[in-house]
Amino acid sequence: MVYESSYESGRRPFLPDVDRGLWSQPTQFIYAGLCIAFKFDMFSISWYFLDEASSLIYILPVHLICLALYIIPLMVIQAFLGQFSSSGFISFFRLTPLFKGIGYLSLALNLIILTYYSVFATIPLAYFFASMHPTLPWGCEGFKKWAHVLTSEEEKTNLCQMRFPNITDDDNITDSYADFINHHIPSAMYFKTFFSNQELFVSSDTDFFMSWQLIICDLLVWSFIALFYYKCRSIEKFGVCLRYAMWIMVSLLVLFLIRFSFLDGTGHVFSKMFSINPREFVNGILASPMYTLTSFGPGWGLFITLSSFNKFNADIVKSSWMISLGQLFIMVGLTALSVFSEAHFGHITEGNYYTAVDHHWLLFLSTGSAMANMTAANFWSMLFYFMLFLSSLVLMILQLYSILTSVFDEFVSLRDRKFQVGLGLIVTLCFVSLYFTSNDGVVYFTALTSDASITQTILNLLLILIVCWIYGRERLQRDIEFMTQQKFSTWKVNVLRFGAPLALLLILLIFLMVSFYEHLLSTWVIKMFAVIFIGLPWIFVPGYAVFCIWQTTGTIKTRLKRCCRPTDWYPVVAEDRQRYEEAMGNLDITHQLNEITEEVM
């Protein structure tokens, strides 16, 4: 097989970045992949389906099926694309230049996600500082200091006023009604104090308000990111930091799983492990595919870029299995923390605690009250919110490095100004993210999450089409076997070709439903974000394809063939490239594809 060169196609040649670096150890790629699992935006919309504690039990077997059906195959394919090409989520499309517009679409998607994802670091940081008070603000003693700002209903229906002693016969509320009234969670109600006690997470006309506490925390988050980028720009140092951060996060997660399992009411979770509830089983089936996007991080192409730092012959199949199983443990662990907290609140309120905000932001807002009565509550609270903050910060840095690496791989002229470009991007993202410190931003950004999930799913479907059908099964197997020096069976590719698209179509339908509901409640600003950064970039995909076809020579059929054929697709290291040329039986892989037999006009 002879590959067409960029010179013969009329396109700009790919010039590898010799300064991009490699992971110093193969395990650093695994640590980076495990860090992706701390992806909290799925928790902000998964409450649609996880409305029962025992739904957690049904996620595990369904997720294992998803691992075999498409997560592992898709993970292997993405790792192959990054590792073989040694380039990010834009430049690897020299595999099929016609679809390179997808890379630029991914860039826009990743930027908007990184902008609103700062919410998941900002809020834990604000609660971390609040936990330093001598008395926790959401503990019953601290609650008294600001309870006067609540509405009469909230003042009567919270965990610190469970039996409503202020309700009398004059209130015209019967005992039977009081037994079923919703109890509010003080730590979730405390979040309203950031916004002058305006109503949140409900459909109501409220004034636009920005929280000064969240603004300060947001600026601190981006300052940490800028400082880290200044100190650890090399991927080797970054890999070392990821290893320590990963062990800290996993150790804290295990610690809190043990501690939360002793909360009152959590025995209910364990007692229902072996019970079968058809409704909860269906919820588990619907929720698990949503969580599968956690395997690839926020945005699209992060896993491709991370794998591009591997050495050329790294075992991507083994690494993918280790990452996916580790991610499954982390995902189940984070979900279990929410389930334990939910079971605890259900126990102490006899099942009457539910409100939209309490359940919607259970892991970030409501869980604080679950720790309020623990011994050394301040210590546990600070440790818990530090875990959430560190997890989100690490994932934001990973996403930022992925974006910058892909940009520098594609745009050669920017490589001499890497620090200036990176710092400028951080400042810009920080400025835009300030919107998400407002009452509208922290509530309605979930509409962007669902929109981004739709885009991610479609991009995964297109990736399967490009790699498994256009590039072809035989070429794919040949390249993977050459790179890893291991047999890659045909049935593994066929699972991705036929099984994965069906599962991804199911996920797409779920996210379409969620997105429709979210946008019914969102503001015009959120809709504008969705159109500019998620909707409009789709125009660039067919537009770039037309440009690519117009740029080549020959008949329309010949141009289309050339644009779908690999261009400069070979290992970037000279030694590996030479072996690849010899393996392909051709000493000059810069010639055009021999399948193109028409004369060039």
Secondary structure, 3 states (H helix, E strand, C coil): CCCECHHHHCCCCCCCCCCCCCCCCHHHHHHHHHHCCCCHHHCCCHHHCCCCCCHHHHHHHHHHHHHHHHHHHHHHHHHHHHHHHCCCCCHHHHHCHHHCHHHHHHHHHHHHHHHHHCHHHHHHHHHHHHCCCCCCCCCHHHHCCCHHHCCHHHHHCECCCCCCCCCCHHHCCCHHHHHCCCCECHHHHHHHHHHCCCCCCCCCCCCCCECHHHHHHHHHHHHHHHHHHHHCCCHHHHHHHHHHHHHHHHHHHHHHHHHHCCCCCCHHHHHCCCCCCHHHHHHHHHHHHHHHHHHHCCCCCHHHHHHCCCCCCCCHHHHHHHHHHHHHHHHHHHHHHHHHHHHHHHHHCCCCCCCHHHHHCHHHHHHHHHCCCCCCHHHHHHHHHHHHHHHHHHHHHHHHHHHHHHHHHHCHHHHHHHHHHHHHHHHHHHHHHHHHHEHHHHHHCHHHHHHHHHHHHHHHHHHHHHHHHHHCHHHHHHHHHHHHCCCCCHHHHHHHHHHHHHHHHHHHHHHHHHHHHHHHHCCHHHHHHHHHHHHCHHHHHHHHHHHHHHHCCCCHHHHHHHHHCCECCCCCCHHHHHHHHHHCCCCCCCCCCCCCCCCCC
